[in-house]
C-alpha cells in the first residue's frame, strides 16, 4: 500500500476543502490611552497600556 490516490479529486472539491485555509484579515482596535492601532486583548505596542 502507499500514497497513491485511489480517486481523482476535482478542482472544486479541492477548493472546498481548502476554503478554510485562506488568511484572515487582522482586526485592529484603537488604544484608549494613545489612540494608536493595536491588536485586541493585548497590550498596546506604542504606550504599553492594557485596558
C-alpha positions in Angstrom: 0.0 0.0 0.0 1.1 3.6 -0.2 0.5 7.1 -1.1 -1.2 6.6 -4.4 -4.6 8.4 -4.7 -7.4 6.0 -5.4 -9.8 8.6 -7.0 -9.3 11.8 -8.8 -10.4 14.9 -6.8 -11.9 17.7 -8.9 -10.7 21.3 -8.6 -14.0 22.3 -6.9 -13.7 19.5 -4.4 -10.1 20.5 -3.5 -11.2 24.2 -3.4 -14.0 23.5 -1.0 -11.6 21.6 1.3 -9.1 24.5 1.2 -11.7 27.2 1.7 -10.7 27.4 5.4 -7.0 27.8 4.7 -7.3 31.4 3.5 -5.6 34.1 5.6 -8.0 36.1 7.8 -7.9 39.9 7.9 -6.2 41.3 11.0 -8.7 43.1 13.1 -7.2 46.2 14.8 -8.6 48.0 17.8 -7.8 51.6 18.9 -5.9 52.1 22.1 -8.0 54.1 24.7 -4.8 55.8 26.0 -2.8 56.9 23.0 -5.4 56.2 20.1 -2.8 54.1 18.3 -3.6 50.8 16.5 -3.3 47.6 18.5 -4.5 44.1 18.4 -7.5 43.4 20.6 -6.9 41.8 24.1 -3.2 42.7 24.0 -1.0 45.4 25.4 -0.6 48.5 23.2 2.8 48.3 21.4 3.1 52.2 21.4 2.4 53.0 25.1 2.3 49.6 26.7 -1.1 50.1 28.3 -3.5 47.3 28.7 -7.2 48.3 29.0 
